[in-house]
Amino acid sequence: MLQVIQAIDRLTTWVGRSFAWLILLMAFGMGYEVLSRYLFTAPTAWAYDMSYILYGTLFMVGGAYTLSRNAHVRGDFLYRLWKPRTQARVELTLYFVFFFPGILALIFAGWKYAGRSWQYMETSVFSPAGIPIFHFKTMLVVGGVLMFIQGIAQVLRCIVCIRTGEWPADVRDVTELEDQLLEQGALDSDNGAADGAPTTGGNAR
């Protein structure tokens, strides 16, 4: 079970990190638009389409990566007070009641939405450049499928926690500021206790 979780995490990590480069592409594109518009009075016809296509793609595809890091926003003022097994039971229930039905609705609706767009090779109506957007609408399906796959890993995490009483370790490549401050506070507290501890002479046993 842990191997399945790790395999899914590796997949969403690879996808999330790969698509994260879209941020740089979007930044360079918008920077060029600003210079062209305000320095040379020659605005581009494609900047607006580029911005929402790249950002929207990053948002949809990055959802699974964010879920794998347990980084989606949640009101956890009660959740954090519960024991791990209680957390896992509640999460497991909510995944089946809300998460999977919502994601399946996104996948099926997105499939129809993108399919119609592919039929007539839809282009953007927001600019005269005629930027193709049928591939962009396909990202609805891609993002939904990735979220569904990552949801399976999260369900397996819940099952492991219910069995063992502890959450399996998450992949940690980015640490929230709150967690960093808590860890630093714990280290400072330990160091302060060690500095203030009495010492004894001779060989310690």
C-alpha positions as CSV (number, residue, x, y, z in Angstrom):
1,M,0.0,0.0,0.0
2,L,2.8,2.4,0.8
3,Q,4.5,1.6,-2.5
4,V,1.3,2.6,-4.3
5,I,1.2,5.9,-2.4
6,Q,4.8,6.6,-3.2
7,A,4.4,5.8,-6.9
8,I,1.4,8.2,-7.2
9,D,3.3,10.9,-5.2
10,R,6.2,10.6,-7.6
11,L,3.9,10.9,-10.6
12,T,2.2,14.1,-9.3
13,T,5.5,15.5,-8.2
14,W,7.0,15.1,-11.6
15,V,3.9,16.6,-13.3
16,G,3.7,19.5,-10.8
17,R,7.4,20.4,-11.1
18,S,7.3,20.1,-14.9
19,F,4.4,22.4,-15.3
20,A,5.7,24.9,-12.7
21,W,8.1,26.2,-15.4
22,L,5.0,27.8,-17.0
23,I,5.4,30.5,-14.3
24,L,8.6,31.7,-15.9
25,L,7.2,31.5,-19.4
26,M,4.2,33.6,-18.3
27,A,6.4,36.1,-16.5
28,F,8.6,36.6,-19.6
29,G,5.6,36.9,-21.8
30,M,3.9,39.5,-19.6
31,G,7.2,41.4,-19.2
32,Y,7.5,41.6,-22.9
33,E,3.9,42.9,-23.2
34,V,4.5,45.6,-20.6
35,L,7.7,46.8,-22.4
36,S,6.1,46.7,-25.8
37,R,2.9,48.4,-24.7
38,Y,4.3,51.3,-22.6
39,L,7.8,51.9,-24.1
40,F,7.0,51.3,-27.8
41,T,3.2,51.8,-27.9
42,A,2.9,48.5,-29.6
43,P,0.7,46.2,-27.5
44,T,0.7,42.5,-28.4
45,A,-2.5,40.7,-29.6
46,W,-1.6,37.5,-27.7
47,A,-0.6,38.6,-24.1
48,Y,-4.0,38.3,-22.5
49,D,-4.7,34.8,-24.0
50,M,-1.3,33.7,-23.1
51,S,-1.7,34.8,-19.5
52,Y,-5.0,33.0,-18.7
53,I,-4.0,29.9,-20.7
54,L,-0.7,29.4,-18.9
55,Y,-2.0,30.4,-15.4
56,G,-5.2,28.3,-15.9
57,T,-3.2,25.3,-17.0
58,L,-0.8,25.6,-14.0
59,F,-3.8,26.0,-11.6
60,M,-5.6,22.9,-12.9
61,V,-2.6,20.6,-13.3
62,G,-1.0,21.7,-10.1
63,G,-4.0,20.7,-7.9
64,A,-2.9,17.1,-7.6
65,Y,0.7,18.2,-6.6
66,T,-0.8,20.5,-4.0
67,L,-3.0,17.7,-2.6
68,S,0.0,15.3,-2.3
69,R,1.6,17.9,-0.1
70,N,-1.5,18.4,2.0
71,A,-1.3,22.1,1.1
72,H,-4.9,22.8,0.1
73,V,-6.7,25.3,2.4
74,R,-8.7,23.8,5.1
75,G,-10.4,25.1,8.3
76,D,-8.5,22.8,10.7
77,F,-9.1,24.6,14.0
78,L,-10.9,21.5,15.1
79,Y,-9.2,18.9,12.9
80,R,-5.7,19.6,14.4
81,L,-7.0,18.7,17.9
82,W,-8.2,15.2,16.9
83,K,-6.2,12.0,17.2
84,P,-4.7,10.8,13.9
85,R,-7.2,7.9,13.6
86,T,-10.2,10.3,14.0
87,Q,-8.7,12.6,11.4
88,A,-8.3,9.7,9.0
89,R,-11.8,8.4,9.5
90,V,-13.3,11.9,8.9
91,E,-11.1,12.4,5.8
92,L,-11.9,9.0,4.4
93,T,-15.6,9.7,4.7
94,L,-15.3,13.2,3.1
95,Y,-13.3,11.9,0.2
96,F,-16.1,9.5,-0.8
97,V,-19.0,11.9,0.0
98,F,-17.6,15.1,-1.6
99,F,-14.2,14.7,-3.3
100,F,-14.6,11.8,-5.7
101,P,-18.2,12.8,-6.8
102,G,-17.0,16.3,-7.5
103,I,-13.8,15.2,-9.4
104,L,-15.8,12.7,-11.5
105,A,-18.3,15.4,-12.4
106,L,-15.3,17.7,-13.4
107,I,-13.8,14.9,-15.6
108,F,-17.0,14.0,-17.4
109,A,-18.2,17.6,-17.9
110,G,-14.7,18.6,-18.9
111,W,-14.6,15.8,-21.4
112,K,-17.7,17.0,-23.1
113,Y,-16.6,20.6,-22.9
114,A,-13.2,19.9,-24.4
115,G,-14.7,17.5,-27.0
116,R,-16.9,20.2,-28.5
117,S,-14.0,22.5,-28.6
118,W,-11.8,20.0,-30.5
119,Q,-14.6,19.4,-33.0
120,Y,-14.4,22.9,-34.4
121,M,-10.9,23.7,-33.4
122,E,-12.0,26.6,-31.1
123,T,-10.0,29.8,-31.0
124,S,-10.1,32.6,-28.5
125,V,-12.6,35.4,-29.0
126,F,-10.8,37.8,-26.6
127,S,-8.2,38.9,-29.1
128,P,-7.7,39.2,-32.9
129,A,-4.7,36.8,-32.8
130,G,-7.1,33.7,-33.0
131,I,-5.2,31.8,-30.3
132,P,-6.3,28.1,-30.3
133,I,-7.8,27.2,-26.9
134,F,-9.1,23.6,-27.5
135,H,-5.9,22.2,-26.0
136,F,-6.4,24.5,-23.0
137,K,-9.9,23.2,-22.3
138,T,-8.4,19.7,-22.4
139,M,-6.5,20.6,-19.2
140,L,-9.8,20.3,-17.3
141,V,-9.8,16.6,-18.0
142,V,-6.0,16.2,-17.3
143,G,-6.3,18.1,-14.1
144,G,-9.3,16.1,-13.0
145,V,-7.7,12.7,-13.7
146,L,-4.6,13.7,-11.8
147,M,-6.7,14.8,-8.9
148,F,-8.6,11.5,-9.0
149,I,-5.4,9.5,-9.0
150,Q,-3.9,11.5,-6.1
151,G,-7.2,11.1,-4.3
152,I,-6.6,7.4,-4.3
153,A,-3.3,7.9,-2.7
154,Q,-4.9,10.1,0.0
155,V,-7.5,7.4,0.7
156,L,-4.8,4.8,1.1
157,R,-3.0,7.2,3.5
158,C,-6.2,7.3,5.6
159,I,-6.5,3.5,5.6
160,V,-2.8,3.2,6.8
161,C,-3.4,5.8,9.5
162,I,-6.6,4.0,10.7
163,R,-4.6,0.7,10.9
164,T,-1.4,2.1,12.6
165,G,-2.6,5.2,14.4
166,E,0.0,7.4,12.6
167,W,0.0,9.2,9.3
168,P,2.5,7.9,6.7
169,A,5.2,10.3,6.0
170,D,4.5,12.9,3.3
171,V,6.9,14.0,0.6
172,R,8.4,17.3,1.8
173,D,10.0,19.5,-0.8
174,V,8.4,22.7,0.4
175,T,7.7,23.5,4.0
176,E,5.0,26.0,5.1
177,L,6.2,29.0,7.0
178,E,4.0,28.0,10.0
179,D,5.7,24.6,10.2
180,Q,9.2,26.2,9.9
181,L,8.4,28.6,12.8
182,L,7.1,25.7,14.9
183,E,10.2,23.6,14.2
184,Q,12.5,26.6,15.0
185,G,10.6,27.2,18.2
186,A,11.0,23.6,19.3
187,L,14.7,23.7,18.5
188,D,15.2,26.9,20.4
189,S,13.3,25.5,23.4
190,D,15.4,22.3,23.3
191,N,18.7,24.3,23.1
192,G,17.6,26.6,25.9
193,A,16.8,23.6,28.1
194,A,20.2,22.1,27.3
195,D,22.0,25.3,28.0
196,G,20.3,25.7,31.3
197,A,20.7,22.1,32.4
198,P,23.0,21.4,35.4
199,T,26.3,19.7,34.7
200,T,28.1,17.2,36.8
201,G,31.8,16.7,37.2
202,G,33.6,13.5,36.4
203,N,32.6,10.9,33.8
204,A,29.0,10.7,33.0
205,R,27.3,7.3,33.0
